[in-house]
Amino acid sequence: MSVTHRLTAPAPGWTATTDVVVVGSGIAGLTVALNVRKAGLRAMVVTKAVLDEGSTRWAQGGIAAALGEGDTPEQHLDDTLVAGAGVCDEAAVRTLVTEGPDAVRRLIAVGAAFDRGEDGEILLTREGGHHRHRIVHAGGDATGAEVSRALVAAVRSDPDLELIEHALVLDLLTDAAGHTAGLTLHVMGEGQRDGVGAVRARAVVLATGGLGQVFSATTNPAVSTGDGVALALRAGAAAADLEFVQFHPTVLWLGADAAGQQPLVSEAVRGEGAHLVDADGVRFMVGQHELAELAPRDIVAKAITRRMQEKGADHMYLDGRHFGAAMWEHRFPTILASCRSHGIDPVTEPIPIAPASHHAAGGVRTDRHGRTSVPGLYACGEVACTGVHGANRLASNSLLEGLVFAERIAADLAERHAAGELPERTVDVAAAQAAVAVPLPASESRAEIQRLMSRGAGVLRSAASLADAAAGLALLAEQARSHMAEEKPADPRVETWEAANLLLVATALVAAAAQREETRGGHWREDFPERDDAHWRRHLITTLAASGDPVSTPEEQ
């Protein structure tokens, strides 16, 4: 199988060679890179911004693992399966929860310093959907920043681990047999590696993070434009569960016109006892679920949205005034500073919040070794769909997933290398040249894609809203094709490549969401409000048709 679609881009002007190229510098990507280096393989990390600017550093809550007294992997598994609303891959979840505790201990050995009590034991907290205190955290609410710091330091201490920063990945390269042989990328810098180039490698690992930037309001950084999912689809790989997008219930509300990355108010704030209230101070989660404010995120996000509709309001409130100043300053210093920078003091007033796009449960489909349907192409972290999250990710399972499955990818690559199953590959230049060039939308299309997706495929969805979104996205694609046919194409550059990736991923997400006629987890259909296990307790698998259009097919039950 060869690549059939590629982004419109100049021919590579430079070439580099390595054994394994890892795209992304969060917990997943850096863990893969460090572990394949231990196995004696050459590795290169390609990252879109600088090494520590991925989604990992923004993670406030922590890492979930059965480390506490009385807790067990089986209990962690049960909570994960409940949150996943019937479509988790139980074998993948079992892998996550059984290998998770030791993976966290190895992360500590790398240098990550988690918060500890006076007795020296790691402090554990609780978040939504968990029946046990099992969340390790650092700096109160700066876990991701600490994890990122430790891994970046370890990577920088290896002089033979090659780094390319400010690089946008473009497309996969394959050999004549359809096996991964490297990738093309664009480096936004100066010197020998400026502009479009190629990295030839025995294997490629996608750890590019999420697709949150397809929505107007998201907790994801600006670099989260679905690049990995788009690349994989163009390369012929399958994606799964794209319709399941988790909207974090408590994101700082900055006004009706706010767009882009929004400050997160961690689930851990509710874990420590903050209450969700409306403008009248009424706690509306009591009686909605046995865990009230600590119900799974989809339930809380839906309850907030319903209350907003009932009250004709565009936000609700999170009340943690009873914590007192000392607790806010010690336990949640990052959130406290963020709120105060926007003129809100959680010590003396409730925090205005509303749901915003947070985490994609779906992504590039992989097995439990991180292997995709394209030989030699791996994926882990938020870009991947391992089946762990099902229809709704359990709080703080994401960093653990990135950690556990990154280690498994590295182990698989090391084993294959030792067995002589990772030979050097020769790029099939003719196939790359024959691939269909994807027309590039204008860079300003990004804002229109986000508007269409937020209105039509956000927390609330219906056949009508999804049809409107699909029509708007199709119009943008047609405009790009027309401009190419008229020889007035958009210039190939970072902004137009990102817009093309967002357009493809948004179109695929809407198609899957329109097909799933039920409400389950992070997918809420107003016109199909009930869960339908008889017809929909299955995955939707998305691939790219010869036309370049995404096609979603229900997996056989």
C-alpha positions in Angstrom: 0.0 0.0 0.0 1.5 3.3 -1.0 0.6 6.9 0.0 -2.3 8.0 -2.2 -2.7 11.6 -1.0 -0.2 14.2 0.1 -0.2 17.9 0.9 0.8 20.3 -1.8 4.4 21.2 -0.9 7.8 21.9 -2.6 10.1 18.9 -3.1 12.4 18.2 -0.2 15.5 20.3 -0.3 17.5 18.3 2.3 17.6 14.8 3.7 18.5 13.4 7.1 18.7 9.7 8.1 17.9 7.9 11.4 16.5 4.6 12.7 13.3 5.9 14.4 11.8 9.4 13.9 9.4 10.4 16.6 7.0 13.3 15.8 6.0 15.1 19.0 7.7 16.0 22.3 5.1 15.3 25.0 5.2 12.4 27.5 4.5 9.9 24.7 7.1 11.0 22.2 9.9 11.7 24.6 9.4 8.3 26.3 9.6 6.5 23.0 12.8 8.3 22.1 14.5 7.7 25.4 13.6 4.0 25.4 14.6 3.3 21.8 18.0 5.0 22.5 18.5 2.6 25.4 18.0 -0.2 22.9 20.8 1.1 20.8 18.7 2.6 18.0 19.3 6.0 16.6 16.4 8.3 17.2 15.3 11.8 16.1 12.6 13.9 17.7 10.7 16.3 15.5 8.5 18.8 17.3 6.3 21.6 16.0 7.3 24.3 18.4 10.1 23.9 21.0 10.7 20.8 23.0 8.5 21.5 26.0 5.6 23.3 24.3 3.3 20.3 23.6 0.1 19.4 25.4 1.8 17.5 28.2 3.0 20.7 29.9 -0.5 22.0 30.2 -1.8 19.0 32.1 -2.8 20.2 35.5 -4.5 17.2 37.2 -1.9 14.4 37.2 -1.4 10.7 36.3 -3.8 8.0 37.4 -2.3 4.8 38.7 -3.1 2.2 41.4 -0.3 3.2 43.8 -2.3 3.8 47.0 -3.0 1.4 49.9 -6.1 -0.6 49.1 -6.2 0.4 45.5 -5.8 -2.2 42.7 -5.4 -2.3 39.0 -8.8 -4.1 38.9 -10.5 -1.2 40.6 -8.8 1.2 38.2 -10.0 -0.9 35.3 -13.6 -0.9 36.5 -13.6 2.9 36.8 -12.1 3.2 33.3 -14.6 0.9 31.7 -17.5 2.8 33.3 -16.3 6.1 32.0 -15.7 4.6 28.5 -19.4 3.9 28.2 -19.3 0.4 26.8 -16.8 0.8 24.0 -13.4 0.5 25.7 -11.1 -2.3 24.5 -10.9 -4.2 27.8 -7.6 -5.9 26.9 -6.0 -2.4 26.3 -7.4 -1.1 29.5 -6.0 -4.0 31.4 -2.6 -3.4 29.9 -2.9 0.3 30.9 -3.8 -0.3 34.6 -1.5 -3.3 35.2 1.6 -1.7 33.6 0.8 1.8 34.8 2.1 1.7 38.4 5.6 0.5 37.4 5.6 2.9 34.4 5.0 5.8 36.8 7.9 4.5 39.0 10.2 4.5 36.0 9.1 8.1 35.2 10.1 9.0 38.8 13.5 7.3 38.2 14.0 9.5 35.1 13.6 12.5 37.4 10.0 13.5 37.7 9.4 14.8 41.2 5.8 14.3 42.4 4.3 15.9 45.5 4.9 14.0 48.7 3.6 14.2 52.3 5.6 14.8 55.4 6.2 11.0 55.6 7.8 11.0 52.2 5.0 9.1 50.6 3.6 10.2 47.2 0.4 12.3 47.8 -2.6 11.0 45.9 -5.8 12.9 45.0 -9.1 12.0 43.4 -10.8 13.2 40.3 -14.1 12.6 38.4 -15.0 9.0 37.8 -12.5 7.6 40.2 -13.6 5.8 43.3 -10.1 5.9 44.9 -7.5 8.5 45.5 -5.0 7.5 42.8 -3.9 10.6 41.0 -0.2 11.6 41.5 0.5 15.2 41.0 3.4 17.7 41.0 3.6 21.4 42.1 -0.1 21.1 43.2 -1.6 21.6 39.8 1.5 21.7 37.5 2.0 17.9 36.9 2.4 18.2 33.1 5.0 20.9 33.5 7.1 18.8 35.9 6.8 15.7 33.7 7.8 17.7 30.6 10.8 19.2 32.5 12.1 15.8 33.6 11.8 14.2 30.2 13.2 17.2 28.3 16.2 17.2 30.7 16.8 13.5 30.0 16.5 14.0 26.3 18.9 16.9 26.2 21.4 14.9 28.2 21.8 12.5 25.3 24.0 14.2 22.7 23.3 11.5 20.2 19.5 11.9 20.3 18.8 14.3 17.4 16.3 17.1 17.8 14.5 19.2 15.1 12.4 22.0 16.6 9.9 24.3 14.9 9.1 21.6 12.3 5.7 20.8 10.9 5.4 17.2 9.7 3.8 16.9 6.2 3.5 13.3 4.9 4.7 9.8 5.2 7.3 8.2 2.9 7.0 4.5 2.0 9.0 1.9 0.1 7.8 -0.1 -2.9 6.1 -2.6 -0.6 4.2 0.1 1.2 6.3 0.0 4.4 7.1 3.2 6.2 10.4 4.7 5.0 10.4 8.1 6.7 8.5 11.4 6.3 8.6 14.9 4.9 8.5 18.0 7.0 8.9 21.7 6.9 11.4 23.4 9.3 10.5 26.9 10.3 14.1 28.1 10.8 17.4 29.0 9.2 20.4 27.1 8.1 20.8 23.6 6.5 17.4 22.4 7.7 15.3 25.4 6.6 12.2 24.6 4.5 10.9 21.3 3.3 13.0 18.3 3.8 12.9 14.5 4.3 13.9 12.2 7.1 14.5 8.6 6.1 13.9 6.1 8.9 13.1 2.5 9.5 10.0 3.4 11.6 7.9 6.5 12.3 6.2 7.2 15.6 3.4 9.7 15.7 3.0 11.4 19.1 1.6 14.7 17.7 -1.1 15.2 20.3 -4.7 16.1 19.7 -7.0 18.0 17.4 -8.6 20.5 19.8 -7.9 23.4 17.4 -10.8 22.3 15.2 -13.0 24.0 17.8 -13.2 27.7 18.7 -12.7 27.1 22.4 -10.3 24.5 23.5 -7.8 23.8 26.3 -5.3 22.5 23.6 -2.3 24.7 22.6 -2.3 26.3 19.2 -0.1 23.5 17.7 -2.9 20.9 18.2 -4.2 20.9 14.7 -4.7 17.2 14.1 -1.5 16.9 12.0 -0.8 13.3 13.0 -4.4 12.0 12.3 -4.4 13.8 8.9 -1.0 12.4 7.9 -2.1 8.9 8.9 -5.3 9.1 6.9 -3.5 10.4 3.8 -1.1 7.5 4.2 -3.9 5.0 4.1 -4.0 4.2 7.9 -7.3 3.7 9.7 -8.6 6.0 12.4 -11.3 5.1 15.0 -13.7 6.8 17.4 -13.2 10.3 16.0 -16.7 11.3 17.1 -15.8 10.9 20.7 -14.4 14.3 21.8 -14.2 15.1 25.4 -15.3 18.6 26.4 -13.8 19.5 29.7 -16.6 20.7 32.0 -14.7 23.4 33.8 -12.8 25.8 31.5 -12.4 29.4 32.5 -15.0 31.4 30.7 -13.5 34.5 29.2 -16.5 35.9 27.4 -18.7 34.9 24.4 -16.2 36.1 21.8 -13.1 34.3 23.3 -11.4 31.9 20.9 -8.3 29.7 20.9 -6.7 28.1 23.9 -8.6 28.7 27.1 -7.3 28.3 30.6 -8.3 24.9 32.2 -9.7 24.7 35.8 -8.5 21.2 36.7 -10.9 18.4 37.7 -8.7 18.2 40.9 -10.4 21.4 42.1 -13.6 19.5 42.2 -11.7 16.5 43.6 -10.8 18.6 46.6 -14.4 19.7 47.2 -15.3 22.7 45.0 -19.0 22.9 44.0 -20.6 23.6 40.6 -23.3 26.2 41.1 -25.5 28.4 38.9 -25.8 32.2 39.2 -28.2 31.7 42.2 -25.7 29.6 44.0 -27.6 26.3 43.5 -25.6 23.1 43.3 -27.1 21.5 40.3 -25.0 18.3 40.2 -26.4 16.9 43.5 -29.0 14.2 42.6 -27.7 14.0 39.0 -25.1 11.3 39.7 -23.9 9.4 42.7 -20.6 11.2 42.5 -22.2 14.6 42.0 -19.4 17.0 40.8 -17.1 14.1 40.4 -19.2 12.2 37.9 -17.5 11.3 34.6 -16.7 14.3 32.5 -19.3 13.7 29.8 -22.1 13.7 32.4 -20.8 16.9 34.1 -20.4 18.7 30.8 -23.9 17.7 29.7 -25.3 18.8 33.1 -23.6 22.2 32.8 -24.8 22.6 29.3 -28.4 21.7 30.3 -28.3 24.2 33.2 -27.0 26.9 30.9 -29.9 26.2 28.5 -32.4 26.3 31.3 -31.1 29.6 32.7 -30.4 31.2 29.3 -26.8 31.6 30.5 -23.5 31.2 28.6 -21.6 29.9 31.7 -21.9 28.5 35.2 -19.7 28.8 38.2 -17.2 26.7 40.2 -17.2 27.7 43.9 -14.1 27.0 45.9 -14.3 29.9 48.3 -14.5 27.6 51.2 -10.9 26.4 50.5 -9.4 29.6 51.9 -6.4 31.5 50.5 -3.8 29.1 51.9 -5.1 26.0 50.2 -5.5 27.9 46.9 -2.0 29.1 47.1 -0.5 25.7 48.0 -2.6 23.2 46.1 -3.6 25.2 43.0 -1.1 28.0 42.4 -1.2 27.7 38.6 -5.0 28.0 38.5 -5.1 30.8 41.1 -2.6 32.8 39.1 -4.4 32.2 35.8 -7.7 33.3 37.3 -6.3 36.4 38.9 -4.6 37.3 35.6 -8.1 37.5 34.1 -9.5 39.5 37.0 -11.1 36.7 38.9 -10.1 35.8 42.5 -11.2 32.2 43.4 -10.5 33.0 47.1 -13.4 35.5 47.2 -15.6 34.7 44.2 -16.9 31.8 42.2 -15.0 31.0 39.0 -17.1 31.4 35.7 -16.7 28.2 33.7 -18.1 26.5 30.6 -17.2 23.3 28.7 -14.6 23.5 26.0 -12.9 20.9 23.7 -10.3 19.1 25.7 -9.3 15.6 24.6 -9.9 13.4 21.6 -10.7 9.8 22.7 -10.3 8.7 19.1 -7.4 8.9 16.7 -5.1 6.8 14.6 -6.1 3.2 15.3 -3.4 1.1 16.9 -2.9 -2.3 18.5 -1.5 -2.7 22.0 2.0 -2.3 20.7 1.2 1.0 19.1 1.2 -0.4 15.5 -1.1 1.2 13.0 -2.5 -0.4 9.8 0.5 0.9 7.8 3.6 -1.2 8.4 6.3 0.7 10.3 4.0 3.5 11.3 3.3 3.7 15.1 1.2 6.1 17.1 0.8 6.8 20.8 -0.6 9.5 23.1 -3.6 11.5 22.2 -3.1 11.1 18.4 -3.7 7.4 18.8 -6.8 5.3 19.5 -5.7 2.3 21.6 -9.2 1.6 22.7 -8.4 2.6 26.3 -10.7 5.6 26.5 -13.8 4.3 24.8 -16.4 7.0 24.4 -15.1 9.1 27.2 -11.6 9.3 28.8 -11.4 8.8 32.6 -9.7 11.8 34.2 -5.8 11.6 34.3 -5.7 8.4 32.2 -4.2 10.3 29.3 -0.7 10.9 30.6 -0.7 7.3 31.8 -1.7 6.1 28.3 1.0 8.1 26.7 3.6 6.7 29.1 2.5 3.0 29.0 2.0 2.7 25.3 5.2 4.6 24.5 7.2 2.1 26.5 5.4 -0.7 24.6 6.2 0.9 21.2 9.9 1.2 22.2 9.9 -2.4 23.3 8.4 -3.6 20.1 10.9 -1.6 18.0 13.8 -3.0 20.1 12.6 -6.5 19.7 12.1 -6.1 15.9 15.5 -4.5 15.6 17.2 -7.4 17.5 15.4 -9.9 15.2 16.6 -8.1 12.1 13.1 -7.0 11.2 13.9 -3.2 10.9 16.0 -3.0 7.7 16.8 0.3 6.0 14.1 1.2 3.5 14.4 2.8 0.0 11.8 5.5 -0.6 9.5 4.8 -3.5 10.0 8.2 -5.2 7.7 7.4 -8.1 4.8 6.5 -5.8 5.3 9.7 -3.8 5.3 11.8 -7.0 2.2 10.0 -8.2 0.2 10.7 -5.1 -2.8 13.0 -5.4 -1.9 16.5 -4.2 -4.4 17.8 -1.6 -5.5 21.4 -2.5 -4.7 23.8 0.3 -7.4 26.0 1.8 -6.7 29.7 2.5 -5.1 30.3 5.9 -8.2 32.2 7.0 -10.2 29.0 6.6 -9.0 28.0 10.1 -11.4 30.4 11.8 -14.3 29.3 9.7 -13.6 25.6 10.4 -13.6 26.3 14.1 -16.8 28.3 13.9 -18.5 25.5 11.9 -17.3 22.8 14.3 -18.3 24.7 17.5 -21.8 25.4 16.2 -22.4 22.0 14.6 -20.3 19.4 16.3 -19.7 20.7 19.8 -21.2 19.4 23.1 -24.7 19.3 21.6 -25.1 17.7 18.2 -28.0 16.8 15.9 -28.5 15.6 12.3 -29.3 19.2 11.3 -26.3 20.8 13.1 -24.0 18.2 11.7 -25.4 18.6 8.2 -24.8 22.3 8.4 -21.2 21.7 9.5 -20.6 19.2 6.8 -22.0 21.6 4.1 -19.7 24.4 5.3 -16.6 22.2 5.4 -17.4 20.8 1.9 -17.7 24.4 0.6 -14.2 25.2 1.9 -12.8 22.1 0.3 -14.5 23.0 -3.0 -13.1 26.5 -2.9 -9.6 25.1 -2.4 -10.1 22.7 -5.4 -11.4 25.6 -7.6 -8.5 27.8 -6.8 -6.1 25.0 -7.7 -7.9 24.3 -10.9 -7.8 28.0 -11.8 -4.1 28.0 -11.0 -4.6 30.4 -8.1 -3.8 28.0 -5.3 -3.1 29.0 -1.7 0.6 29.3 -1.0 2.1 26.1 0.5 3.1 27.3 4.0 2.5 26.4 7.6 -0.8 28.2 7.9 -2.3 26.6 4.8 -0.9 23.1 5.7 -2.5 23.4 9.1 -5.8 24.5 7.6 -5.7 21.5 5.3 -5.1 19.2 8.3 -7.9 20.8 10.3 -10.3 20.6 7.3 -9.6 16.9 6.8 -9.9 16.0 10.5 -13.0 18.1 11.0 -14.7 16.5 7.9 -13.9 13.0 9.2 -15.1 13.9 12.7 -18.4 15.3 11.4 -19.0 12.3 9.1 -18.5 9.8 12.0 -20.7 11.9 14.4 -23.5 12.0 11.8 -23.4 8.3 11.4 -23.5 7.4 15.1 -27.2 7.9 15.9 -27.1 7.6 19.6 -25.8 9.4 22.7 -22.8 7.8 24.3 -19.9 9.3 26.3 -18.5 12.4 24.7 -21.0 12.1 21.8 -24.3 13.7 22.6 -27.0 13.7 19.9 -30.1 15.7 20.8 -32.1 13.8 18.2 -31.0 10.4 19.6 -30.7 11.1 23.3 -30.5 7.4 24.4 -27.6 5.0 24.3 -28.2 2.2 21.8 -26.1 -0.8 22.6 -27.9 -3.1 20.2 -26.7 -1.1 17.2 -23.8 1.1 18.3 -21.8 -0.7 20.9 -19.0 -0.8 18.4 -16.3 1.4 16.9 -16.5 3.5 13.7 -13.4 3.0 11.6 -12.5 5.9 9.3 -10.3 5.7 6.2 -9.7 7.9 3.2 -11.5 7.0 -0.1 -9.7 7.4 -3.4 -11.5 10.7 -3.8 -9.8 12.0 -0.6 -13.1 12.0 1.3 -13.2 10.3 4.7 -15.4 7.2 5.0 -16.6 5.8 8.3 -17.5 2.1 8.6 -19.0 0.5 11.7 -16.8 -2.3 13.0 -18.4 -5.8 13.0 -19.9 -6.7 16.3 
